[in-house]
Amino acid sequence: MPVAVLAPFTFPAVRGNAVTVQRIVAGLRGRAVDVALWDLSATSEAAVTAGVEAARPSLIHAFHALRTGPLALRLARRLEVPLVVTLTGTDANQELLDATSAPQVRRVLEGASVVTAFDASIVEHVAAVLPDVRSRSVVVPQAVRFGASMPFDLSRRWRLPPDRVLFVLPAGIRAVKAPRAPLVAFDQVVAADPRVRLMYAGPVLDAAEGDALASALENRPWARHVGPVPHPEMPSLLALSDVVLNCSHSEGGMANSVLEAMAVGRAVLVSDIPGNRALVDHEVTGLRFRTDSELETAALRLARDAGLRARLGAAARARVEREFPPTREIDGYLGVYRRLVPAVATA
C-alpha cells in the first residue's frame, strides 16, 4: 500500500526542502513504507499525475502547500485517498498571507486530511488565519540525519589565516534569510577583532538579493559568498566553522542549518524569531539577537571566548541528540499515516 510523496525539490538540489524530504523519505523507507517520491521541479505535472495514478497510493503526502499542494489535492480527490500536507516557512509566513497565492494555499489546507508543521508556533500562526485547520494539525519536529559525508575543501573556496574565527551563514540567498543583515554589525566586530571572517554558503535563489549581497561584499574582504555546498559536504563545513549564523526574518518552525550545526556541536547565533526559539535557548544552547547592537555584542563575545563556544556547542549537541532524533520524526509521520490508513506502515 504505497504512499506518494510530492516534493518541490529533491536531491541533488541544494535547498532546505530537498534535505528535509530526502531525510524523511529515507526514514520511512527504512521502516518498510513503500514510498514513491515525485520531484515537481524535475517532472511535469502530467507525468506526476500518470505515475501517481498508476501507483494507486493509499495516501498522498505533499511537502509545501503552494508548490505541490494543488496537484496533490486534485490527485487525492480523484483517487479518493487522504492528503497530508507539510507546511514550509514560505507557506505559513508568506504565501498564506499573500493576496495572489493565499486562495490556493487556503484551498489546499482546507482540503487536507492532516496538516503537519515542524513547530507549534506555525500551527498557531496558521490557525489564526484558518481556525478550522487547528483540529487537523499535528506537530512533527524535524531531525538531523547525515548520509555519506564528503570533505569540504576550505582552502579551494577561501584561503584563510590560521588564527581565523569563522562565522558561517548557510542558507539559500533570498530576502527571507536576510543575508545582508549582519554586515553592518560585523563591520564593527571585525574592527574590534580582525581575526573574524564571515562565509555565506548557499545557492542564489533570488537574483536581486544575490546581486545586492555581491555588491555589499565588494569592499568587505573579511566576508565571502562561496556559493552552493552539496549536502554531503555540510558536516565537514560546519565542523570547520567556529560559529553558525542564522539571520532569517522567519522560518518554517526550525531551520535545517541550525539543527545540523547544533548536531555537530557548533555554537549558533540566531535571530530571535519563533522558529529559532524552538531550538535555541539563549545562553544555554546558543545565543539569540534582536537588534544590530545585540548581534554585534554576541558575535564579539563568541569570537573572543572559545570556552563559551565550546560550552554552547556541547549543550546544543546534547539537546539535538535528546530531543530531535530521526526516530522521533519518523514515528510522528507514521502515527499520522496509521491514523488515516490503519493498514499502512505496520512495521
N, C-alpha and C positions, 0 to 999 in steps of 0.2 A: 504494500500500500504506500506508494511513493508520495513524497512531499515535493512540490515545485517551489523553488526559491527564485524570485525575481530580484535582481540587484541592478543598481545604476552603473556600477563598475565592479570588476573583479581583477584579481592579479592577471597580468603584471602591472596594472595601473597603480601609480604611486599616490594613493589617496586614502584618507581615513576610512571611507565606506568600504573600499576594497579590502583593507586589513580586517575590518570588523566582520564582513561577510565570510571571508576565507576562514577566519578562526572559528566562527560558529558552524559553518558547513562542515569543516574538518571534525569538529567536536561531535556533531550529530552523526556523521558517518561512522565515527569511532564508537558510537553507541548503537549501531546496527539500524540506523534510519536510512532508508533509500531516498537520497536527496538528488533531485535533478536541478542543476543550477543554470540560470539563464542570465546573461550579461546584456542588458539593453543598450549599452554603449557600443557593443560589437555585433549585435544580432538584430535584424529587423523585427518589427512588431509582427509582421506576417509569419516569419519563421518561428518566433517565440510562440505565437498562437498555435501554429500547426504542431510544434513539438510538445507543448503542454497538453493539448487535446489528445495527442497520441499517447502520452504517458498516463493519462487518466488519473491524476493525483487525487489523494483523499483530502488534501489540504493545500492551499496556496499561501505562501509567506512572502510578502512584499517588503523590502527594505527601501525606505524613502517614499513617503506618501505621494509626493508630487511626481517624481521621476518614474516610478514603477507602479504606483497605486492605481491610476485609472485603468491601465491594461489589466492589472491583477484583478480588479473589481469586476471588469467585464468577463474575464475568464471564470472567476469564481461563480458568478451568477449563471453563466452558460452551462458550467459543469455541475452546478448545484452542490458546491463544496464550501467549507468555511474559509474565510480570509483572515489572516493575521497580518497586521501592518506594524512594522517597527519604525518609530519616529526618529528622524535625524534632527540635528540642530537647526538646519535651514528650514525644515518642515515647520517646526514648532515656533521658532523665533522670528522667521521672516515670511515664509510663503503662506502660512496660515493667516497672516495679518495684511498681506499684500492684496490690493483690490483686484489685480489681474489673476493671481494664482489661487486666492483663498477659496473661490467656489469649487475648484477641483479638489483641493485638499479636504475641504469640509465634506464633500460628497464621498470621498474615499473613507474618511474616518467614520462617517455616519453609516457606511455600508459594511465596515469591518466587523467580524465576529469578536475579535480581540485586538486591542491596540497595546503594543508594548513600548516602554520607554526605559532609558538607562538609569533614570533617577526620578524620585518623587517630585522634584521641582518641575520637571517637564510635564508630568501628569497634571499638577496643579495649574500650570500655565495654560495648558490646552483646555482643561475643564472650565477655566474662567471664560473661555470663548465658546466652548461646546459642552455645556454641563452634562449632557446625556452620555458623553464619552467616558466620564469618570467610572461608571459602574462596569465598563468593559475594558478598563485599563489595568495593565499588570506591569510592575517594575521588575526588570531583569537587568541587574547591574552588569557592566562589561567586565572583562577579564584580560589577562595577558597570556599570550601563547606565542612563543618564538619557534619558528621552524628551523631548518638547517641554516646556520649563520655563515656569513662571509665577512672578511675583514674590510673595514673602511680605510682606504688609503688616504690618510690626512695630508701627508706630505705632497701628494699629487694635486690635491684640491687647494691647499693653502699652507705655505711654509711658515711655521710659527716659531717664535723664540722658545727656548726650553723652559723658561720660567713663566710662560703664559698662564693666565687664568681664563679658561674658555667657557663662555656662555653660549649655549646653542638654543636657537629657536626653531624647532622642527614643525613645519606647517606648510600647507599649500599657500601660495602668495595670493591672498584675496582680502577684501576690505574687512570681513568679519573677524579675521585673525589679527588685524591691526598691526601689521609688520613694522610700520614706521613709528609706532607709538613709543618704543623705548629709546629712540635715538637721541632726543634732547636730554633725557636723564643720563644716558650713557656718555654724552659729551662731558658731563661733569664727573662721572665715575672714572672715565679714562684719564681725565686731567688729574684726578687725585691718585689714581693707581694705574700707571702706564702699562702694567702687565696685562690688563684686561683686553680681551678680544670677544667680538660678538659674531657668531656664524649663523646664517639663515640656511636651512636645509629643507628644500621642498620645491615642487614644480610651481610655475607661474600659472595660476588658474584664472586670473583676471588680468588681462593685458594692461589695462590702465594702471592698476595697482602695481604690477610688475615694473612698468616704466617709471612710476613715481618712486618706487623703492630704489631702483637703479640710479636715478638722479640723486636721491638723498644720500646714497653711499659714495658718490664720486669723490667727495672731499673728506671722507672718513676712512682712512686706511686701516683702522682698527676693526672695521666691520666688513663682512663679505657675504654675498649670497652664492653658495656653491651649487645651486640647482637641485634637481631631484636626487634622492638617495633611495635605491632599491631597498625594500623592507628587510631582506636578509642581511643587509649591512647596518641596519639601525642599531642592533645591540652593541656592535663594535663602536659606532659613532657615539652612542650615549655613554659608553664606558670611557671614551676618551675625553668627554666633557667634564667640566667641574660643576656647572650649574645648568639646568634645563629651564628655559623660559617659556611662558605662555602669556600672551597679552590679549587674548581674544575678548571681543565685546560680548560674545555669547558662545555657549557650547550646547551640544545635544544631551547634556547630562554629565558626561565625563569625556575628556579627550584621550584618545589612544596614546598620544605622545606623552602626556603627563603620567598615565598609568604605567607605560613602558619605562619611562625614566625612573619612576619610583621602584619598579620591579628590579632594576639593576643597581639600585642603591644610590642614585644621584640625588643631590639636593635640588628642589624645584622652587622656582619663584614665579608666582602666577597672579593674574588679575583676580580681583575679589568679585567673582560672579558666581551664580548658583552652581553651575557645572563644576567649577574648580573647588568650591567649598565642599562639594560632595566627596572630594578626595583629600584635600589638603587642610589639615588642622594647623592654624597659624602658630608658628614657633614649635610645633610638635613634629609634623611630617613634611614641613616646608614653610615657606613664607608667602604671604599674600600682600598685594598692594592695591590701593585705590587711586592714588594720585602720582604725578611725576615725582613729587618730593619723596613719597613713600617708596617708590621704585628705586630712586637714586640711593636712598639710605639703605634699603635692604640689599641692593646689589653690591654696594661698597662693603657692607658687613660680610657678605658671603665671600667677596673677593679676598678680603683680608684675614678671614678666620677659617682655616682649613678644618679645625676641630668642629666648628658649627656645621660646616658642610657634611662632615662625616656623621655627626650625630643625627642631623635631619635625614640624611640618606639612609642610614640604618633603620630609623624608625619608619621611614616610608616603605622600605622593602618589607619589613615585618608586617606592616598593615596590609599590603597587597597580598602577601602570602596567606595572611589570616582571613581576610575579608573578600578577596576577589580572585579566588582560584578558578580555573577553567571548569571544574566540575560543577561549581555553583551556577555558572552561566548556562551550561548545557542542561542541567536539571531544571532551570527556570523555563527554558523553551520546551523541553519535553513535558513539563507539567501543563503548559498551555496546550500543546498538541493533544495530549491524552484527554484533557478535559473536553476538547472539541470532537475528537475522533478516538474513542477509547481503544480501538484496535491498533492504533499507530504506536510504534516505538515502545513495545513492551519489554525490550531488553533492559 
